Amino acid sequence: VTEKMLKHFIEKVTGGVGLFRFFKPQIIVCVPSGVTEVEKRAVIDATMEAGARDVFLIEEPIAAAIGAGIEISQPNGSMVVDIGGGTSDVAVISLGGIVVSTSIKIAGDKFDEAIVKYMRKKHSILIGERTAEEIKINIGSAFPRDKEVTMDVRGRNLVSGLPETIKVSSEETLEALRESVAQIADAVHYVLEKTPPELSADISDKGILMTGGGSLLWGLDKLIAKRTGISVYIADDAISCVAKGTGEALNSIKVLQRSTKKRY
């Protein structure tokens, strides 16, 4: 499935199957910071089989930092918390590389799953992932709000089997997401504990950068700031930071050729 998907995108970029046979592009693939060597090899193999000439890997926190406009080549320390759909990556970056990092499989998709489970347990209502995502976007909370907000949610009553509409509050989403967001805050705390003191001082001065769609969950920045005592800011166009950074990294392909392992 991955190979077919990659082939589809390569063909779109190169202008179709005809050109694709003659023009094999250099491709850069973004991977989580916690990816294993076996997983890296699997990504490289799949991309080569899909028609790449050369394959380069870049870790998501690095791409996110580049996309957010951070000058990663400087000796100063920067902390990036990238919360995507499947993984959350927390990393301290300095001199163009990752100094300390961790990656956990708690992110946007798990937020949706937690809301589905909560609705089933608390209200005996079955909702789909799309509805759960709407709840997350509209009233989802990782930190207590000054003013509670509510939303009408439609699902299937598990007792009667019939459609039912109920009113859900932001306070309930806070309860539903409490465990998931706590694990992300724990990951940030863990990385800070492992960070060298000089870089910790830089992070304390500059603050923690959050990227990825999951960073837009209301109050998650406030939760991390309270847990760490460090200011937290969300990147402009947080959803696209990783994609932008990966694209910009391609412009420095010669640097990647020196610093990134590739196939062939």
Helices and strands as residue ranges (DSSP letters): H 2-14, H 17-22, E 26-31, H 37-49, E 54-59, H 60-67, E 78-83, E 88-94, E 97-104, H 108-123, E 125-126, H 129-139, E 150-157, E 163-169, H 170-194, H 197-206, E 208-211, G 213-216, H 220-228, E 232-234, G 238-240, H 241-250, H 253-259
